[in-house]
């Protein structure tokens, strides 16, 4: 997803809370996150994976680049679109556009054979790219999808049968975002939640079984980010980066707990919020920047405070449409420099202080996930690149051309890396040599 956004006013990086407090919280939170990741199944059921942070629990992955490159296990026809890949129990689901329609498409994850294809909406055309943008969310027997024009639908994950469908934009009297509705559905308990951008409902929740609307909250524009359920401020919160702010909500009622204005030109807030300790990290590209927020209790609500902020043309990290990865107290992310991000660096940032640790200049527009101490990138050139996630410098294991131009992050399940472009879905073997990698 691209947005042409202009620069915000430059602010120098600063800290407003003692770093030692953040480090303590970060250490405790990382321990909890690692425990959760270790116990998660080796699946990828939603946008950004099991914990919605881009990290997989898998180990034993490629550690030495094969002489003949990574093995391509299969390729199969897909369709146009920027939807990512969700994988659960041997089934891969994505959204594609072809034949004048948007389809939910299910493939056998082992061999790429089509299991079903279900029409969910008419085609979506846009100057920044046609087709659906959002990644499906698999939850038990159901899969939830959100189309380019804002149709939220539930399907039977085994058969593809359409269970219910709601045109969110029409129902809430909203309007389609300039570059299409891009929020990937988030399932929390009995609710499926999306960002709608309506005047009386920035965020909205539907009952996942009946499709009945349960709550709406906020009045910001939609932006292009996807919400996350984070353990921050001492409680579980739904954190949403909208077109003009960050919202903290109670997941079940939609009560607004806090709001932090974060205005970008053309509402180009795209990356998903992350928890760092008990704090919230957000970032936007194209000369905007990053900020880490602490949440100070204030009655039943919170007051957000900046721990550090790095904005404008000298920012240390500007995520355009890629969510950074937090590993070992460091953020690894793509720093898009200038309007529309003509230059993209790969950066490693100290999460507690906001200081840059290292930078790989002109790495290029890419998207990334992490597993087994490594970063797995798909570049807009269609390459797969594997890099060690190490604060002591850039260490590339290898790269190879796999697809046509792509903006989607890869997905990882059972030692297989899945990626797609506007024509195909591709599966690569990324197991280490002891697990069968040549």
Buried (B, 14 or more C-beta within 10 A) or exposed (E): BBBBBEBBEEBEBEBEBEBEBBBBBBEEBBEEBBEBBEEBEBBBBBBBBBBBBBBBBBEBBBBEBBEEBBBEBBBBEBBBBBBBBBBBEBBBBBBBBBEEBBBBBBBBBBEBEEBBBBBBBBBBEBEEBBBBBBBBBBBEEBBBBBBBBBBBBBBBBBEBEBBBBBBBBEBBEBBBBBBBBBBBBBBBEEBBBBBBBBEEBBBBBBBBEEBEBBBBBBEBBBBBBBBBBBBBBEBEBBBBBBBBBBBBBBBBEBBBBBBBEBEBBBBBBBBBBBBBBBBBBBBBBBBBBBBBBBBEEEEEBBEBBBBBBBBBEEBBBBBBBBBBBBBEBBBBBBBBBBBBBEEBBBBBBBBBBBEBBBBBEEBBBBBBBBBBEBBBBBBBBBBBBBBBBBBEEBEBBBBBEBBEEBBBBBBBBBBBBBBBBBBBBBBBBBBBEEEEBE
